[in-house]
Amino acid sequence: MDNNEIWVYVEITGSKIEPTSLQLITKAKQIADGRKVVAVVPETSKTQAETIIKEYGPDRIESLVDDQFDEATDEELADALFQVTDQNRPNSLLFPATILGRSIAPRLQAKLQTGLTGDSLDIYYENDLLVQVKPTYGDNVMCDIVCPDKRPQMVTVRPNTFRAKKVN
């Protein structure tokens, strides 16, 4: 049973937040329709990241703090995410389609035994289903993909598909 939250993986490299993560928080807030938006942040220690992320309006920030994250492999990051995701089973889990996001997301998807759509250009909800709009046939045709039977519904979204907007 899922907890009806939308989780957004916030990618941090060094002390810099990947802009796509903030774009995804903004989009998640727009489509939430009563669902809570949770920013999931793996970091080495409490940093300024939370202060910046709060400006984009997630309902909650789930910090995974470990001094080893600076040198963690993609598999180790996926394991850390699995620990918290398997216990809570959000409705949806959004990743930036960056090099790191494209590596961690399928590793986590395999551990959770759910679906994953890569490189989406849009997302929205129809009832409880996250509709993931993805280009196909050389980006000439768009198709809608849903994962009706498993949770979380997972997707990577291309950078700069949405605009990040701070909340007032």
Secondary structure, DSSP 8 states (H G I E B T S, - for coil): ----EEEEE--EETTEE-HHHHHHHHHHHHH-TT-EEEEEEEESSS-THHHHHHTT--SEEEEEE-GGGGG--HHHHHHHHHHHHHHH--SEEEEE-SHHHHHHHHHHHHHHT--EEEEESEEEEETTEEEEEEEETTTTEEEEE---SSSSEEEEE-TTSS------
